[in-house]
Amino acid sequence: MTDDDELREDAEAVYQALLARVGEGAPERRLDATRRAVELLGDPQRAYPIIHITGTNGKTSTSRIAESILRAYGLRTGLLTSPHLVRFNERIMIDGEPISDEALVSNWEDVRPYLEIVDAELEEQGKAPLTFFEALTALAFAAFADAPVDVAVIEVGMGGEWDSTNVGDGQVAVFTPISLDHTKQLGGTVREIARTKSGIIKPSADVVTSAQAPEAMAELEEAARLTESTLAAQPRAFDVVSTRVAVGGQLVTVRGRAATYEDVFLPLYGDHQAQNAAVAVAAVETFLGRGTQPLKSDLVEEGFATATSPGRLQLIGVEPTVLVDAAHNPAGAATLADALRRYFDFDELTFVIGSLGDKDARGVLRALTPVATQFFVTEPASERALPAEDLGDIAREEAGDEATIVYTDALDALEAAREWAGEEPRRAVVVTGSIVLVGAAMAHADEQGWKDATA
């Protein structure tokens, strides 16, 4: 066994140790436990400024675009996003690359004793030990301090106010579009969810938000007022001026807070990605010059050109075309459907779709049905998965019996969908509905060489 193999095994052991904790689907509504952990670690989250990003859809892409622009400026960056698609290391990015196995293992060995201290203290108090995400947050903050980074872009795990990442104080608080998701944990209305998410706004912070529903915007404005923070909102403070389809993505003109950046190539599909890019530009303008100083156009171009958003309308296979998209709520599915109409020209589309049990699977299917010829219904490899037969029943009600085929095994569904798409030259497969399913499809496509046209 090589040293690299041993490190890979050790890194996997870190992930398994985290998985042994309470999972991300059942977060603790508390900050004190994570705050105690980072306090014992010497408050690593205070070693660098933070751009803190929340929202319902688009927060990962916005985080990645903002980080890419900051890196173009020569800053050493940290990026925390969730969940991962293929490997756990993807969640903790340092200077544009997933954390190395060596750094992951080293930092875990440093933080683990302190996490165990907090676990023991919580147990004495009759409380649950640190969860997966609480421990991950402490690990990521420590890894960024160890790197060290010049700035960290931190994506909220769930909500905002009591999310464990909120032990960090964002110099800039960023909001992508807020809609209904995680309603059991965050509330049943957009207003309630926005109120929870507004908790990332710290005193005298700078706030950047995409266009929001009126009830969401009211909550953000009130939170900004109470914390004496400045608020820059789309479309008044910044906006997308135009976007044109281009080979491999789109040409975007963004009116930022301090300047307009014209016809910048963005290698991502969908009008929603142009919106995410506009929010990212405004966030970076705010971070670097409080929205008063234009960014350098060539660095915006570099930042856009090197931005990636894995699992978001990403091509993972050719002959036939296979795309993946991590849409897992109705708003995300509607955005996906719109992007497929505008950016692609297939005659027929089939969706390989799975869902977790706490998601609005019917809403997702309803949004996709107008662009779908066929659904290959399956289930992701998760204990929270909605059984394939149950999702199949919903699909039959929304799309009809003839358009619904059920496979319990996700890989069988993927291969059957590819076979269907291969029967006609202008058919394509889209894998969606679950981030877990998208990750499995990406790993399988890589293993099987789907992007090799001869495969």
C-alpha positions as CSV (number, residue, x, y, z in Angstrom):
1,M,0.0,0.0,0.0
2,T,1.4,3.4,-0.9
3,D,1.5,6.4,1.3
4,D,-1.3,8.0,-0.8
5,D,-3.5,5.0,-0.3
6,E,-2.9,5.1,3.5
7,L,-3.8,8.8,3.6
8,R,-6.9,8.1,1.5
9,E,-7.9,5.4,4.1
10,D,-7.2,7.8,7.0
11,A,-9.3,10.5,5.3
12,E,-12.1,8.1,4.9
13,A,-11.8,7.2,8.6
14,V,-12.3,10.9,9.4
15,Y,-15.5,11.0,7.4
16,Q,-16.7,7.8,9.0
17,A,-16.0,9.3,12.5
18,L,-18.2,12.3,11.5
19,L,-20.9,10.0,10.1
20,A,-21.1,8.3,13.5
21,R,-22.6,11.5,14.8
22,V,-26.2,12.7,14.4
23,G,-26.7,13.5,10.7
24,E,-27.3,16.7,8.9
25,G,-31.0,15.9,8.5
26,A,-31.6,16.4,12.2
27,P,-29.7,19.6,13.2
28,E,-29.6,20.8,16.8
29,R,-31.2,24.3,17.1
30,R,-28.3,25.7,19.1
31,L,-25.0,27.6,18.8
32,D,-23.6,27.1,22.3
33,A,-22.1,23.7,21.5
34,T,-20.2,24.8,18.4
35,R,-19.2,28.0,20.2
36,R,-17.7,26.0,23.0
37,A,-15.8,23.8,20.5
38,V,-14.3,26.7,18.7
39,E,-13.5,28.5,21.9
40,L,-11.4,25.5,23.1
41,L,-9.7,25.6,19.7
42,G,-8.7,29.2,20.2
43,D,-11.5,30.7,18.0
44,P,-10.0,29.9,14.6
45,Q,-13.0,31.5,12.9
46,R,-11.6,34.9,14.1
47,A,-8.3,34.5,12.2
48,Y,-9.7,35.7,8.9
49,P,-12.7,37.7,7.6
50,I,-15.8,35.8,6.5
51,I,-18.3,36.2,3.7
52,H,-21.4,34.3,5.1
53,I,-23.9,33.1,2.5
54,T,-27.4,31.7,3.0
55,G,-30.6,31.3,1.0
56,T,-32.8,28.4,-0.3
57,N,-31.4,28.0,-3.8
58,G,-28.2,29.1,-5.5
59,K,-26.1,29.6,-2.4
60,T,-23.4,27.0,-3.3
61,S,-23.0,28.4,-6.8
62,T,-22.9,32.0,-5.5
63,S,-20.3,30.9,-2.9
64,R,-18.1,29.3,-5.6
65,I,-18.3,32.2,-8.0
66,A,-17.5,34.7,-5.2
67,E,-14.6,32.5,-4.1
68,S,-13.3,32.3,-7.6
69,I,-13.2,36.1,-8.0
70,L,-11.5,36.5,-4.7
71,R,-8.9,34.0,-5.8
72,A,-8.4,35.9,-9.0
73,Y,-7.4,38.9,-6.8
74,G,-4.6,36.8,-5.4
75,L,-6.2,36.1,-2.1
76,R,-5.8,32.7,-0.5
77,T,-9.3,31.5,0.1
78,G,-11.2,29.0,2.2
79,L,-14.6,27.7,1.0
80,L,-17.1,25.7,3.0
81,T,-20.0,24.2,1.1
82,S,-22.4,21.3,1.8
83,P,-23.2,18.6,1.0
84,H,-20.4,17.0,-1.0
85,L,-21.2,15.1,-4.2
86,V,-18.5,12.4,-4.5
87,R,-15.8,12.9,-1.7
88,F,-16.1,14.5,1.7
89,N,-13.0,16.6,1.0
90,E,-15.0,18.7,-1.5
91,R,-16.7,20.5,1.4
92,I,-13.5,22.1,2.7
93,M,-11.8,23.9,-0.2
94,I,-8.5,25.7,0.2
95,D,-7.3,28.0,-2.5
96,G,-9.7,26.5,-5.0
97,E,-8.8,22.8,-4.3
98,P,-10.5,20.2,-2.0
99,I,-8.5,19.9,1.2
100,S,-5.8,17.3,0.9
101,D,-6.1,14.0,2.7
102,E,-3.0,14.9,4.6
103,A,-4.4,18.3,5.8
104,L,-7.8,16.8,6.6
105,V,-6.3,14.0,8.7
106,S,-3.8,16.4,10.5
107,N,-6.5,18.9,11.3
108,W,-8.9,16.2,12.5
109,E,-6.3,14.8,14.9
110,D,-5.8,18.4,16.2
111,V,-9.5,19.1,16.8
112,R,-10.8,15.6,17.8
113,P,-9.7,15.8,21.5
114,Y,-11.5,19.1,21.9
115,L,-14.6,17.8,20.3
116,E,-14.6,14.9,22.7
117,I,-14.3,17.4,25.6
118,V,-17.4,19.2,24.4
119,D,-19.2,15.9,23.9
120,A,-18.5,15.0,27.6
121,E,-19.6,18.4,28.8
122,L,-22.8,18.1,26.8
123,E,-23.4,14.6,28.1
124,E,-23.0,15.8,31.7
125,Q,-25.7,18.4,31.0
126,G,-28.0,15.8,29.5
127,K,-27.7,17.2,26.0
128,A,-26.9,15.5,22.7
129,P,-23.2,15.4,21.7
130,L,-21.9,17.5,18.8
131,T,-23.6,16.6,15.5
132,F,-22.0,15.8,12.2
133,F,-22.4,19.4,11.0
134,E,-21.3,21.0,14.3
135,A,-18.1,18.9,14.3
136,L,-17.6,19.7,10.6
137,T,-17.9,23.4,11.2
138,A,-15.2,23.3,13.9
139,L,-13.0,21.2,11.7
140,A,-13.4,23.6,8.7
141,F,-12.7,26.7,10.7
142,A,-9.6,25.2,12.2
143,A,-8.4,24.0,8.7
144,F,-8.8,27.5,7.3
145,A,-6.8,29.0,10.2
146,D,-4.1,26.3,9.7
147,A,-3.8,26.9,5.9
148,P,-3.9,29.9,6.6
149,V,-6.4,31.7,4.4
150,D,-6.9,35.4,3.7
151,V,-10.7,35.1,3.6
152,A,-13.3,32.4,4.0
153,V,-16.5,32.0,2.1
154,I,-18.9,30.1,4.4
155,E,-22.1,28.6,3.1
156,V,-24.8,28.0,5.8
157,G,-25.8,24.4,6.3
158,M,-29.4,25.0,7.2
159,G,-31.3,28.2,8.0
160,G,-29.0,30.8,9.6
161,E,-29.7,31.9,13.2
162,W,-28.9,28.6,14.9
163,D,-26.8,27.1,12.1
164,S,-23.4,26.1,13.5
165,T,-21.6,28.2,11.0
166,N,-23.1,31.3,12.7
167,V,-20.4,31.2,15.4
168,G,-18.4,33.0,12.7
169,D,-19.1,36.7,12.2
170,G,-19.6,37.5,8.6
171,Q,-18.2,40.8,7.5
172,V,-20.6,40.5,4.6
173,A,-23.9,38.6,4.9
174,V,-25.2,37.4,1.6
175,F,-28.7,36.1,0.8
176,T,-29.7,34.2,-2.3
177,P,-33.4,33.7,-3.2
178,I,-35.5,32.4,-0.2
179,S,-38.3,30.0,-0.7
180,L,-39.9,27.0,1.0
181,D,-37.5,24.2,1.9
182,H,-36.7,22.3,5.2
183,T,-40.1,23.5,6.4
184,K,-40.1,21.2,9.4
185,Q,-37.0,22.8,10.7
186,L,-37.3,26.4,9.4
187,G,-41.0,27.1,9.3
188,G,-43.9,26.8,7.0
189,T,-43.9,30.2,5.4
190,V,-41.3,32.2,3.5
191,R,-41.5,34.9,6.2
192,E,-40.6,32.5,8.9
193,I,-37.7,31.0,6.9
194,A,-36.4,34.4,6.0
195,R,-36.5,35.4,9.7
196,T,-34.4,32.4,10.6
197,K,-31.9,33.0,7.8
198,S,-31.6,36.7,8.7
199,G,-29.9,35.6,11.9
200,I,-26.5,35.6,10.1
201,I,-26.6,39.4,10.0
202,K,-24.3,40.6,12.7
203,P,-24.0,44.2,14.1
204,S,-22.7,46.7,11.6
205,A,-22.3,44.1,8.9
206,D,-22.8,44.7,5.2
207,V,-25.7,42.8,3.7
208,V,-26.1,41.8,0.0
209,T,-29.3,40.2,-1.1
210,S,-30.8,38.9,-4.4
211,A,-34.3,39.9,-5.3
212,Q,-36.7,38.4,-2.7
213,A,-40.4,38.0,-2.2
214,P,-41.8,41.0,-0.3
215,E,-42.3,39.1,2.9
216,A,-38.7,37.8,2.8
217,M,-37.3,41.2,2.0
218,A,-39.3,42.8,4.9
219,E,-37.5,40.4,7.3
220,L,-34.1,41.1,5.9
221,E,-34.7,44.9,6.1
222,E,-35.8,44.6,9.7
223,A,-32.8,42.5,10.7
224,A,-30.5,45.0,9.0
225,R,-32.2,47.9,10.8
226,L,-31.9,46.2,14.2
227,T,-28.2,45.4,13.7
228,E,-27.4,48.8,12.2
229,S,-26.2,47.1,9.0
230,T,-26.2,48.4,5.5
231,L,-28.4,46.6,2.9
232,A,-27.7,46.4,-0.8
233,A,-30.6,44.7,-2.6
234,Q,-31.2,43.6,-6.2
235,P,-32.4,45.2,-8.5
236,R,-31.9,48.6,-7.0
237,A,-28.2,48.2,-5.9
238,F,-27.1,45.7,-8.6
239,D,-28.6,43.5,-11.2
240,V,-28.2,41.3,-14.3
241,V,-28.3,43.6,-17.3
242,S,-28.3,40.9,-20.0
243,T,-27.3,37.3,-20.7
244,R,-26.8,35.6,-24.0
245,V,-26.4,31.9,-24.7
246,A,-22.8,31.0,-25.7
247,V,-20.9,27.8,-26.4
248,G,-20.2,26.2,-23.0
249,G,-22.2,28.8,-21.0
250,Q,-23.3,32.4,-21.4
251,L,-22.1,35.9,-21.9
252,V,-23.3,38.0,-18.9
253,T,-23.4,41.7,-18.3
254,V,-23.7,42.6,-14.7
255,R,-24.4,46.0,-13.1
256,G,-22.5,45.8,-9.9
257,R,-22.7,48.2,-7.0
258,A,-19.7,50.2,-8.2
259,A,-19.4,49.4,-12.0
260,T,-20.9,47.5,-14.9
261,Y,-19.0,44.5,-16.2
262,E,-20.0,43.8,-19.8
263,D,-20.2,40.5,-21.8
264,V,-18.2,38.4,-19.3
265,F,-18.1,34.7,-20.2
266,L,-19.6,32.5,-17.5
267,P,-19.1,28.7,-18.1
268,L,-22.4,27.8,-16.4
269,Y,-25.8,27.3,-17.9
270,G,-29.0,29.0,-16.8
271,D,-30.3,32.4,-16.2
272,H,-30.2,31.6,-12.5
273,Q,-26.5,31.3,-12.7
274,A,-26.3,34.8,-14.2
275,Q,-28.3,35.9,-11.1
276,N,-25.9,34.0,-8.8
277,A,-23.0,35.7,-10.6
278,A,-24.5,39.1,-10.0
279,V,-24.9,38.4,-6.3
280,A,-21.4,37.2,-6.1
281,V,-20.0,40.3,-7.8
282,A,-21.9,42.5,-5.4
283,A,-20.7,40.5,-2.5
284,V,-17.0,40.8,-3.5
285,E,-17.4,44.5,-4.3
286,T,-18.8,44.9,-0.8
287,F,-16.1,42.9,0.8
288,L,-13.2,44.6,-1.0
289,G,-14.5,48.2,-1.0
290,R,-17.9,48.3,0.7
291,G,-19.5,48.6,-2.7
292,T,-17.8,51.9,-3.7
293,Q,-14.8,50.6,-5.7
294,P,-15.1,48.9,-9.1
295,L,-13.6,45.5,-9.4
296,K,-10.9,45.0,-12.0
297,S,-12.6,43.8,-15.2
298,D,-9.9,41.4,-16.1
299,L,-10.1,39.8,-12.7
300,V,-13.9,39.5,-12.9
301,E,-13.4,37.8,-16.2
302,E,-10.8,35.4,-14.7
303,G,-13.0,34.7,-11.7
304,F,-16.0,33.9,-13.9
305,A,-14.0,31.8,-16.4
306,T,-12.6,29.6,-13.6
307,A,-15.8,29.3,-11.6
308,T,-17.3,25.8,-11.4
309,S,-20.5,24.5,-9.9
310,P,-20.3,20.8,-9.7
311,G,-23.7,19.0,-9.9
312,R,-25.5,22.1,-11.3
313,L,-26.5,21.5,-14.9
314,Q,-23.2,19.7,-15.3
315,L,-22.5,17.4,-18.3
316,I,-21.3,14.0,-17.1
317,G,-21.9,11.9,-20.2
318,V,-22.0,12.1,-24.0
319,E,-23.5,9.8,-26.6
320,P,-26.0,10.0,-25.1
321,T,-25.9,13.3,-23.3
322,V,-26.3,12.9,-19.5
323,L,-26.7,16.0,-17.3
324,V,-26.9,16.3,-13.6
325,D,-28.6,19.0,-11.5
326,A,-29.0,19.1,-7.8
327,A,-32.5,20.6,-7.8
328,H,-34.3,19.1,-4.8
329,N,-37.2,21.5,-4.2
330,P,-39.9,23.0,-6.4
331,A,-38.2,26.3,-6.9
332,G,-34.9,24.6,-8.0
333,A,-36.8,22.3,-10.3
334,A,-38.7,25.1,-12.0
335,T,-35.3,26.9,-12.5
336,L,-33.9,23.7,-14.0
337,A,-36.9,23.3,-16.4
338,D,-36.4,26.9,-17.6
339,A,-32.7,26.4,-18.2
340,L,-33.3,23.2,-20.1
341,R,-35.7,25.1,-22.4
342,R,-33.4,28.0,-23.0
343,Y,-29.9,26.6,-23.1
344,F,-30.5,23.2,-24.7
345,D,-32.2,22.0,-27.9
346,F,-33.1,18.3,-27.3
347,D,-36.2,16.8,-28.8
348,E,-36.9,14.6,-25.8
349,L,-35.7,14.5,-22.2
350,T,-35.9,11.8,-19.6
351,F,-35.3,12.4,-15.9
352,V,-33.7,10.0,-13.5
353,I,-35.2,11.2,-10.3
354,G,-35.1,10.4,-6.6
355,S,-36.0,12.2,-3.5
356,L,-35.5,12.3,0.2
357,G,-38.6,11.7,2.3
358,D,-38.7,15.2,3.8
359,K,-38.8,17.0,0.4
360,D,-41.7,18.2,-1.7
361,A,-41.3,15.5,-4.3
362,R,-44.7,16.2,-5.9
363,G,-43.7,19.9,-6.3
364,V,-40.5,18.9,-8.0
365,L,-42.2,16.5,-10.3
366,R,-44.9,19.0,-11.2
367,A,-42.2,21.5,-12.2
368,L,-40.4,19.1,-14.4
369,T,-43.3,17.4,-16.1
370,P,-43.8,20.0,-18.8
371,V,-40.3,19.4,-20.2
372,A,-40.2,15.6,-19.5
373,T,-40.9,12.8,-22.0
374,Q,-40.1,10.1,-19.4
375,F,-39.3,9.6,-15.8
376,F,-37.1,6.8,-14.5
377,V,-38.0,6.9,-10.9
378,T,-35.6,5.6,-8.3
379,E,-34.3,6.3,-4.8
380,P,-31.0,7.7,-3.5
381,A,-28.8,5.6,-1.2
382,S,-29.9,7.4,2.0
383,E,-31.8,6.2,5.1
384,R,-33.9,9.3,4.5
385,A,-34.8,8.3,0.9
386,L,-38.4,8.3,-0.3
387,P,-39.0,4.7,-1.5
388,A,-39.0,4.4,-5.3
389,E,-42.5,2.9,-5.4
390,D,-43.9,5.8,-3.3
391,L,-42.2,8.4,-5.6
392,G,-43.4,6.3,-8.6
393,D,-47.0,6.7,-7.4
394,I,-46.6,10.4,-7.3
395,A,-45.0,10.5,-10.7
396,R,-47.9,8.5,-12.2
397,E,-50.3,11.0,-10.8
398,E,-48.4,13.9,-12.2
399,A,-47.0,12.6,-15.5
400,G,-49.1,9.4,-16.2
401,D,-48.5,5.7,-16.1
402,E,-46.8,5.5,-19.5
403,A,-44.2,8.2,-18.7
404,T,-43.2,6.5,-15.4
405,I,-40.8,3.6,-15.0
406,V,-39.7,2.6,-11.5
407,Y,-36.3,1.1,-10.6
408,T,-35.4,0.5,-6.9
409,D,-31.7,0.4,-7.8
410,A,-30.4,3.8,-8.9
411,L,-27.6,2.5,-11.1
412,D,-30.1,0.3,-13.0
413,A,-32.3,3.4,-13.5
414,L,-29.3,5.3,-14.9
415,E,-28.3,2.6,-17.3
416,A,-31.9,2.1,-18.5
417,A,-32.3,5.9,-19.0
418,R,-29.1,6.0,-21.1
419,E,-30.3,3.1,-23.2
420,W,-33.6,5.0,-23.8
421,A,-31.8,8.1,-24.7
422,G,-29.5,6.3,-27.1
423,E,-32.4,5.1,-29.2
424,E,-32.8,8.6,-30.8
425,P,-30.0,11.1,-31.6
426,R,-31.6,14.1,-29.9
427,R,-32.6,12.6,-26.6
428,A,-30.9,13.4,-23.3
429,V,-30.9,12.2,-19.7
430,V,-31.1,14.6,-16.7
431,V,-30.4,13.2,-13.2
432,T,-32.0,15.3,-10.4
433,G,-34.2,15.5,-7.3
434,S,-31.5,14.5,-4.8
435,I,-28.0,15.6,-4.2
436,V,-27.1,12.1,-3.1
437,L,-28.4,10.7,-6.3
438,V,-26.5,13.3,-8.4
439,G,-23.3,12.4,-6.5
440,A,-23.8,8.7,-7.2
441,A,-24.4,9.4,-10.9
442,M,-21.3,11.5,-11.2
443,A,-19.2,8.8,-9.5
444,H,-20.7,6.1,-11.8
445,A,-20.2,8.2,-14.9
446,D,-16.6,8.7,-14.1
447,E,-16.1,5.0,-13.4
448,Q,-17.8,4.0,-16.6
449,G,-16.2,6.6,-18.8
450,W,-19.4,8.2,-19.9
451,K,-17.6,11.3,-21.2
452,D,-15.6,9.2,-23.5
453,A,-17.6,9.3,-26.7
454,T,-16.4,5.7,-27.5
455,A,-17.7,4.3,-24.2
